[in-house]
Amino acid sequence: MNSLVEYFATDWEVMTVNDWIGTILTVVIFLLMILAYFQVFRPKNRESLESRKHIPFEDEDDAPSGDDDGRP
């Protein structure tokens, strides 16, 4: 067990600004992902999410068709 503690030991005084930014950013993104999972799997939000599940597959009437790209 002691070798495991030594393996995961961190020298906090040697960490640079980039190390701290990476550590903090990783923790913040992890917490945001936990929040997103709770939002998605909460039974209260099921109806609103189910009603919007086909949005990526719907065609937009206002979107350019790509035929008129402005080339002669």
SULGI-V227181 format. One record per residue. RES is the residue in one small letter. SS is DSSP state (H for helix, E for strand, C for the rest). Layout:
res={RES RES}
ss={SS SS}
//
This chain:
res={m n s l v e y f a t d w e v m t v n d w i g t i l t v v i f l l m i l a y f q v f r p k n r e s l e s r k h i p f e d e d d a p s g d d d g r p}
ss={C H H H H H H C C C C H H H C C H H H H H H H H H H H H H H H H H H H H H H H H H C H H H H H H H H H C C C H H H C C C C C C C C C C C C C C C}
//
